[in-house]
Amino acid sequence: QVRPVESGGGLVQAGGSLRLSCAPAGGVGTISHMAWYRQAPGKQRELVAIFFVGHDINYGDSVKGRFTISMDIPKNTVYLQMDKLKPDDTGVYYCNIRVVAQGEYWGQGTQVTVSS
C-alpha cells in the first residue's frame, strides 16, 4: 500500500510563502504522476498542480503564476512552492500519487491557513 506523506503546511500572512513536500512512505513502483489538490471548507476538492513524469505540468487557474510544482524524481518527492499567498488559498492540501499498474493514492492532507 502506497502512503503519501505531506509536510510543510502552516499559518502564513497574505503575500507570504510556504513550501509543501510529499513523498511516499515505504517502497513504491513506477510513478506516473504526483499532484497537489486542495479543499477549502464547504467546497469541493480541486486540482492545484500536477507533475506528469516525463511529460508536462498543469496548474489550476487560480494559482498560475504564483505556485510552482517540482519533483525530485530519484527521491520520488514532489514539492509545491506557494508564493504570493492569498486568504482564498486556505484549505487542506492533499498529495496524490499515481503508480503505474497499481492505482492512485492520497495523503492525509496538510493544513494551509492564510490570514488577511
Buried (B, 14 or more C-beta within 10 A) or exposed (E): EBBBBBEBBEEBEEEBEBBBBBBBEEEBEEBBBBBBBBBBEEEEBBBBBBBBBEEEBBBBEEBEEBBBBBBEEEEBBBBBBBBEBBEEBBBBBBBBBBBEEBEEBBBEBBEBBBEE
